[in-house]
Amino acid sequence: MADVSPPILEMRGITKRFPGILALDDVAFSANRGEIHSVIGQNGAGKSTLMKILAGDYAPTRGEILIDGKPVIIHNPREARQLGISIVYQELSLLGNLTVGENIFLGREPVRTLAIDDSHIVQNARGVLAQLGVDYIDVTQRLATLPLAQKQLVEIAKALSYKPRILILDEPTAALAPKEADNLFKILTRLKEQDIAIIYITHRLKEIIEHCDRGTILRNGRVVKTLNIERSTSEDTLIELMIGQEIESFFRHEDGHEQVSDQHALLRVENLSIGQRVQDVTFELRRGEVLGITGLLGAGQNLLARALYGIQPHVTGVILRDGKSIKIDSPQDAIMQGTCLLTENRKEEGLFLDMTVKENITIPSLRRFARSRLLPILANRRERNAAQEFISNVNIILRSPDAVMRTLSGGNQQKAILARWLLRNLEVLIFIEPTRGIDVGAKAEIYRYLDKLAKEGRGIIVVSPDLTEILGISDRILVMHEGRMVKEFSRRDASEERLLSAIQGATNNHKVGENIENGRHSAGASITGSAG
Amino acid sequence: MAVIQQEQALQAQPGERIREWLNQFGTVLVALVLIAIFSLTTDHFFTLQNAQNILRQIAIPAIVAIGMTMVILIGGIDLSVGSVVLFSSAAMNSLIFNGVLPTGPAIVAGILAAGLIGLINGVLIEKVKISPVIVTLGTMVAVRGLGQMILWINNSWLWVRGPIFSAIKADTWLSLPIPAVIMVALYVVAWVILTQTPFGRRIYAIGGNQRAAELCGVNTTRDKILVYVLCSLGAGIGGLLMSARLSAISPGVGQGLEFDAITAVILGGTSLAGGKGRVEKTIIGALIVGLILNYMTIKGISAHYQRAVTGFIILGAALLDQLSRARSES
């Protein structure tokens, strides 16, 4: 009782407001020396924002941070490191052309009379890796030659080289195979014994139960609960806390769409593989349905969507359109076959920020506005009217169709891309994370649009890690796990709980045999299940 | 609250509007101010004769700058245009001099040969994926060599002969020298292509966001190669005008023209990052350079100084481009 030393880290009343969204609301969080503390929550619950505040990437709108009981202000990542906070992000921050050692000490290479002291780097890097219990990585090797799991270890070594007292890992196992993940936990246990506080973010609940000491559950930017995690803690408990009560009415339909039963599916994919990352995927998209595809980060669903649009290399397998085998090697092929893709990277892959909204909308349909085939001069008024029609259709708020794209909000930009493809009038629309980073109002409008498009008899594929979204809009849901299609749910059978256990790659005995609609899927599930 | 933010975004600030206006008409304003200053400080500047001189002087760089504008719009650069001017004029005059083709077809052949150089540039840049600076630096040297080879076969010089050339050199239309008429006509064509055709729209799209253009189904490779071909065709026409202006083609013809063209493009406000710019402003850019050089000539300033001045104009314009880009992105 007497020895109440303060926890190494305490965050009090942390609030973070972004334009139009309250990402964190009065969050309290603490971490002790020598514990693995998991931060648990769905996508958008605020986990990453909280960690970025701790790492000095964001400043909190309100709230205070105490280290060893003393209040601190973290202005930038450098100050965070000086306070002993190191973070390993989901995306690797390493440079392939440098050696392992150079990567670990990038930006603070030991110097001996002006030149970089290579032997010193080698020695120090070996030391850091030894701390991880890793002796099989050659520190003089170029990073690009290492497999992904070892790159991940180098990333952790880099974080450790700052001699942190608090180590944050943001989904470090997303890209790792189960065996590699086990290995990582051995390493984390070792670090724990060195009195380092480890904050661990993952979507894999099994890992949390097996390896973490405490868990803090976030939902919609608030802390639901902080609890001690025992071996006996069930995944279901965690899932229930994560979900809470959701407002289903936010989404559109009650009973799903009537599917047009044609002889052939609108789109059929057979045995599609992408290198080792997507394996042997088979599914159908029917007319008039919204097909949701979900899975953990890196389970292959995004690659699959890209493959269907011809922008993913190393694709094998068969794609059938209305029963006829087709070749899709480029977006041009895909568009010719009536398919479009709206990716999650709006800025990089969708928008022309310095062009007008009108021009952004009509770009794939320009041929239609040519006055004649021989002299392809644009019919300006027709083009403008068409753009205006779809601008009002999807309800974009702007001064005029000649407003520059850059001036629009994220939601309106996304609607403009939607308008672009509606004008092109295609039958298969594929969306990757259609509502990423846009405000609630625009979200609801986009959901309404997906609904309307399906009712018109088009086929919609929505790829998203957001289970609430997937559940709310899909007629059927496919779940991917480690590159394979492992389960299929009908709208009626799906629930957030079942989806959560499916995306974890749960074996059939978790929820005995339900929802498995054909044998192939169940076989896939048991294979990956036994591996995990 | 979201609605309030949107409405604020919909209303342009007054300062914003002035800046926009300056962006739009700033170059024209500079040209007018220069004309005013030069007219007041010299006796011979503001005369019809001198205006015709200036137009004759700027016609060739201004025409070459049309293609350069398109190349810079797609985020590229073409350093070979000066050499292509030599090559095409050497080719067409060699054909005429040796009696291989009559004047008209020979001119067409020379311009098409120039287009071929553009095709080589485009294929190396887009298919082989070598950077545009390296490729066109290579063709700049190689094509000048080719042109000089043609001259060497013809005893190091080629005399320009033919009624078409002398007509271009001497005739005027409504007091406009013929090269200026050709220049204006080509600018009208380029303006139509860039603003009124799907191809022009795609050029802006590619320069603005190539990845997004690809994902919109634009064949960016084909379009970009075509832009390099158009740029070289423009330089080929420059070769025609150059032949008309000179009485003989010598090995140094067209040297440094690539920089005059790039200067005009940048002064016209086209962003070196691609995707932003207007061809009708490039002609103003060319005019500004022409005005300054003409003024220095009238004032008797040596050609060596003139070169340095153009160099500093490029640097200054590039600086302005960088500053405005930094501001628009912040």
Interface residues (C-beta under 8 A of the other chain):
Chain A: P19 G20 Y309 I311 P331 Q332 A334 I335 L341 T343 E348 E349 G350 L351 F352 L353 D354 M355 E359 T362 I363 P364 L366 R367 F369 A370 P376 I377 L378 N380 I397 L398 R399 T407 S409 R420 D439 G441
Chain B: M1 A2 Q5 Q6 A9 L10 V192 Q196 T197 P198 F199 R201 R202 Y204 A205 G208 N209 R211 A212 A213 E214 L215 C216 G217 V218 N219 G275 K276
